Amino acid sequence: MTHNARTGVRAWLPPLVLAVGLMLLMLPVFTIETTETWDQGWHIDYAAQWYYTGWPPEVIPHVGYHLLLMGLKNIARGVEFRDLAILVMISVYACTGLMTYRYLLAGGWGVSAGRRWRAAGLSAALHVVGPIMLLTLLNQNMYFGYVTPHTYHNPTSILLKPLALLLFFISLYGL
């Protein structure tokens, strides 16, 4: 392997580890979330009903997620809606992590191997950091949700996250 090839592999390794790591980290969370009758389950059911009947089951103010699931179902007809939803959610996490990673490198972090790994680590940390709920420990009010800094039970909010980050980055560059 030539020096340039090794450098190229080293350059792609941190973001690859970041993306795969975030996907693997969130896979069990979304596997559980999509089986519950919370937002994830409801939105999956809405998309499936709309897909199979041709009509949305009710007035839905934000249809992007449902249209995405139905479009993927047209491509992968043998795959269940729940599995498509899990794929979308973990892919959004990977995409958002890579956006944060890219922003950190563009923000003067440079391109050395050490800085790439630090940017990948910081980006991963930003996706799992959350508030420490000391009072929750006292009353044993342990919610399944203190893993990430946003509501991962709501697929439309998760789908919005990379778009909101993109708008934020564009705004910063415009200043």
LINNOR-V251860 format. One record per run of one state. SS is the DSSP state (H for helix, E for strand, - for the rest). FROM is the first residue (numbers start at 1). LEN is the number of residues. If there is no record, write none. Layout:
ss:from:len
SS:FROM:LEN
SS:FROM:LEN
This chain:
ss:from:len
-:1:2
H:3:31
-:34:5
H:39:15
-:54:10
H:64:12
-:76:5
H:81:29
-:110:3
H:113:16
-:129:5
H:134:6
-:140:15
H:155:20
-:175:1
